[in-house]
Amino acid sequence: MAEHGERPEARPGTRLTPLEILERLVAFDTESSRSNLALIDWASGYLEGWGVPHRLVPNAAGDKAALFATIGPMQDGGVVLSGHTDVVPVTGQAWTSDPFTLRVEGGRAYGRGAVDMKGFCALALAAVPDFQAAPLRRPIHILLSYDEETTCLGVADTIARFGADLPRPGAVIVGEPTELEVADAHKSIVTYFTTVHGHEAHSSKPMLGANAVMAAAELVCELNRVADLMIARGDASGRFDPPATTVHVGTIQGGTARNILPKVCTFHWEFRGLPDLDMTEIPGLFARKAEAVARERLNRYGDYGRIETLEEVAVPGLAPEPGSEAERLALRVAGRNRTISVPYATEAGRFQVAGIPTVVCGPGSIDQAHQPDEYITLQALEDGAAFMRRLAEACAS
């Protein structure tokens, strides 16, 4: 087993099983705060060994890159198999073995990213010889991305090149773990940092300052009100659990002492919107309340305060597109006759916003993701390999 970040070698053109490739991918510590270049370098070498044309799409800093490969004719209308290479941190988790050394035991393969989602990446790479052997009439592309666990922006630069110097695909399958069910819908997620700026004064003379904590409390109460509004509105589709857009405050910090009016209070909040939510509605409601709080609370006794809200991450939802090319293909290949919704956000919405039909479908269960002793079952890998073989047949027909 290679050390973390080393490039485990494979002879050019050597056929590797999904489990063997997964072992190599897990060995790279690609937590989102780290570079993924060593993994991309290994994947690039593997593809070169099979003569697969591919391009790297680096980020602006040059410390991460996406990889886009094409098997079959170099033309528009192909199918993208999209998987992210970054993983969530292991810090503070009670693993029973090294998270970056794949451990196979009891019909399971344990390791950080095994199911989310290096397992899918391994399956796509392992299927390259089968894709090449099939007389593909439409290309199959493999896209390995980065930063999915933080911003879902690791695919953005690649998407921007579709139809320019990269073929424009006709369908995308994002391989997040759905137990090979075909998901055609998920919620959006938008996160914010709000900072309330007040003015310090002795707590016995509140008119000499502005209390940032008490102003922030009004804003948090407004988010509670908006959350209740969303719950009352519900989910007309009846497909989501929980059946509503959700609003959540995760952290709040402020103040220095009981008897000092707090100068600053910050809180971190989010909403996860149903696909039909107007994405401007919740920030609009919040902004109107913030204007009122700044005027009536912070600046009641003078020009003492202001409120700043910065958008941190905005990941679009995935809306159902009944009968789309991606849905029809994935249902056929997965052997399913209905679609599902998933509660988590993915990169799929970014492809859909770009006008490319997209679904989410991959091996394993999301229940094992982000946990200590994360695993994918060997049966899930076998099922995923069969999925890839049927995809090759579908793209050759």
Buried (B, 14 or more C-beta within 10 A) or exposed (E): EBEBBEBBEBEEEEEBEBBBBBBBBBBBBBBBEBBBBBBBBBBBEBBEBBEBEBBBBBBEEEEBBBBBBBBBEEEBBBBBBBBBBBBBBBEEBEBEEBBBBBBBEEEBBBBBBBBBBBBBBBBBBBBBBBBBEBEBBBBBBBBBBBBBBBBBBBBBBBBEBBEEEBBBBBBBBBBBBBBBBBBBBBBBBBBBBBBBBBBBBEBEEBEBBBBBBBBBBBBBEBBEEBBEBBBEEBBEBEBBEEBBBBBEBEEBEBBEEEEBBBBBBBBBBBBBBBBEBEBEBBBEBBEEBBEEBBEEBBBEBEEBBBBEBEEEBBBBBBBBBEEBBBBBBBBBBBEBEEBBBBEBBBBBBBBBBBEBBBBBBBBBBBEBBBBEBBBBBBEBBBBBBBBBBBBBBBBBE
